[in-house]
Amino acid sequence: MARTWLSVTVELLGGRGEELWPWPGRVFAVGPSHTFLDLAHAINDAFARWDRSHLSMFTLADSRLVTDTETGDEMTGPLGGPITRRWTSRRPRSPGS
């Protein structure tokens, strides 16, 4: 496991059928014990997203996709494309976080 923290910039490109410009963004500090699910929750909180029913997908620098198991299963079906990693929550979210 990496011992360093990463600075991750997230930009919101659009929502509710609208494209945004300039893109609102946030910078996150991500530690070695954080999961992609933790990052997805932090992004939703930072952008005050109350509708959590949308999918969360991350594209890594080498073009690999990281998403939840259900979305990954749907994507590897007839829509094509291999998914090389899927997130799992290893620890439950504490109430109020």
N, C-alpha and C positions, 0 to 999 in steps of 0.2 A: 504494500500500500504506500502510496506517495505520502511524504511527510510535509509537503508544502501546501499552502493555501493558494487558491486561484482567484483572480479577479475576473468575473464573468459579466459581460455587458449584454443586456437584453433590451431589444427595441420592439415596441409594439407597432406592427405594420398596418394593422387595420382591425376593425371590429364592427359587428352588426351590419355587415355588408358594405362598409365604407373603408376606403383607403385613407390613411392618415399622413399628413405632412405638415410640419416635420414630425418624424417618428418620436413619440415619447419614449424615453429609455430610463433604465435603472442599472446600477452597478451592484453586483452581489459578491460577497466574500464567501467562497465555498471551501470548506475544509475537507480533510481526507476521510472523515467519518460521515460526511453528508452523502445522501443518496440522490438520484435524479428525482425521486418522488419528493424528497425534502425541498429540492430546488423548485419543482413545480408548485408546491404549496407556497413557498416564499414569493415566487413570481405572482401568483394569484393574489396574495395578500398585498404586495407592493403596488399592484395596479388596481386594487380595490375591486377585484372581480368577484361578484357575488354568485354568478351562475357558474358552478364548478362542474357542469355536465359536459363541457367541451373536452376534446382530447388534448393531451400534452405530448409534444414530440420535440426531440432535440436532434439537431444535425451536427455531428462532430466534424472537426477539421478535415478528417480523411473521408468524409461523405457518409459515414455510417450513421444509421438512425437509431435513436433510443426512444422507446415509447412503452406504454403499459402493455401487459400481456394480452388483454382483449383486443386492443387496436393492432398490436403486432400480429395476432392470429388472423384478423381480418385482412391485413395488408399482405400476408404471405399466401392468401387464398387466390382467387381469380385475378386480383388487381396486380399481382406480381411483385417481384423484388425481394431479395433476402433481407431479413432483419437479423443482425448479428448479436444484438444485446437487448435485453428487456429488463426493466427495473422491477424490483420487488422491494417491498417495505420490510426491512428487517427489524424495525422497532416501531411500536405503536406511537401514534402522535399523542402527546399529552394534552389533556383538556385545556383550552384557552390558548394553545400555541398556533 
